[in-house]
Amino acid sequence: MTKLAISGGVPVRTKPWPRWPQWDGRERQRVLEVLESGEWGGFNPVVREFEQIFGKRHQAKHCLAATNGTLSLEAALRVVGVGHGDEVIVPPYTFIATANAVRLTGATPVFVDIEPDTYNIDATKIEAALSPKTKAIMPVHFAGLPADMDAIMALAQQHNLFVIEDAAHAHGSTWRGRPMGTLGHIGSFSLQASKNLTAGEGGILLTNHDDLAQKLWSYINQGRSPEGAWYEHESLGSNLRLTGWQAAILLAQMERFDEQLARRQQNARHLNAFLEEIDGLEPMRWDTRVENHSHHLFMMRYDATGFQGLAREQFVAALRAEGVPCSTGYAQPLYKQPPLNEPYSRIMPCPVAEKACQEVIWIGQSMLLADPSEMDDIVQAVVKIRENIQAVPV
Ligand SMILES: Cc1ncc(COP(=O)(O)O)c(C=O)c1O
């Protein structure tokens, strides 16, 4: 019997996994150019250049950079008119920023359960949550896997609602050939440190609607109009401008974007094929309408009955000891966080989100940038634990 690493045995893997973020001389050169231009703020042309490249890559008519993915969500909600007294439909299995953005506008998040095999909002449960106050639906393409935009857009049209896509994880993901962030009225992305495209912090907004693009520009720029004078302010706004430094980094990051997207998908498909064969670890459903999946996270669902009753936490500890960094993700659905308890939110029954918090295992996106042959280390670690299951300390 092989000794498990958690009991002092030799780990399957000791070699480090790819670091994140990744950079080279291209970032260095671009940042130096911004430094020497003396124009460090949001009006440096590199910011427009980045907007153009990201917007074109995502087939969007308009692309506007912003300070981060929380404020960009809030801006999107504000420009479609969401505010005090309104309700916005959100999933409960996501990062808190999704629902915080709703609250920051003065509106109330309404939590609707997720699908068991995608962890995205369950469109079949949205209708029962609508009220006369509902103004918008905010699906999250969780982990980069697109939510069912066919069903969500149909519902929104039927009930005259706005759709703001929280695409914070979904850079490059597509649904029926269309990039996420362009199917709803506005799409919002995060460029924060862990994200698949990053400048440490940052956000970005996509829209195909001219009027919304103009409102977003104005909101990002203190309520100015593009033609107006500097101290002329037509509407309420803020300062959400991305800096030249960030755009410089992002332009260099974009040069690796497609190669990294392809690599993550190749490795994820390999891992999914392995999981299909393993009792007790279920892959997520990769809908046939999804051609590209960014895999901000690689997720799998753990069922202790396939591992002789071993608790997920012990399995994860054993896997980590074998050299496979992974985690159990969110401990609870968002509505259990104090700022999102009732009456700050309205909560529909969410048994699937509750279960997701108990069953999932997350692996971060940067591990999927390893050489495809290295995915076998993950496979070997799972197999080793399975073969020595009685020896895992409980
Ligand atoms: C789903 C989701 N939405 C929104 C955000 C907010 O983005 P940021 O951290 O850039 O404010 C994040 C991440 O951090 C996120 O994971």
The ligand as a Tripos MOL2 file, in Angstrom:
@<TRIPOS>MOLECULE
LIG
   16    16     1     0     0
SMALL
NO_CHARGES

@<TRIPOS>ATOM
      1 C1        -19.1170   36.8410   -9.7440 C.3       1 LIG1
      2 C2        -18.3890   38.1020   -9.4210 C.ar      1 LIG1
      3 N1        -18.9870   39.2790   -9.6210 N.ar      1 LIG1
      4 C3        -18.3770   40.4420   -9.3520 C.ar      1 LIG1
      5 C4        -17.0910   40.4770   -8.8670 C.ar      1 LIG1
      6 C5        -16.4900   41.7810   -8.5000 C.3       1 LIG1
      7 O1        -15.3500   42.1120   -9.1770 O.3       1 LIG1
      8 P1        -14.2140   43.0330   -8.5370 P.3       1 LIG1
      9 O2        -13.4590   42.2230   -7.5560 O.co2     1 LIG1
     10 O3        -13.4130   43.4260   -9.7490 O.co2     1 LIG1
     11 O4        -14.8760   44.2230   -7.9240 O.co2     1 LIG1
     12 C6        -16.4190   39.2630   -8.6580 C.ar      1 LIG1
     13 C7        -15.0480   39.1660   -8.1740 C.2       1 LIG1
     14 O5        -14.2560   39.4760   -7.6120 O.2       1 LIG1
     15 C8        -17.0880   38.0490   -8.9140 C.ar      1 LIG1
     16 O6        -16.4820   36.8690   -8.6760 O.3       1 LIG1
@<TRIPOS>BOND
     1     1     2 1
     2     2     3 ar
     3     2    15 ar
     4     3     4 ar
     5     4     5 ar
     6     5     6 1
     7     5    12 ar
     8     6     7 1
     9     7     8 1
    10     8     9 2
    11     8    10 1
    12     8    11 1
    13    12    13 1
    14    12    15 ar
    15    13    14 2
    16    15    16 1
@<TRIPOS>SUBSTRUCTURE
     1 LIG1         1 GROUP 0 **** ****
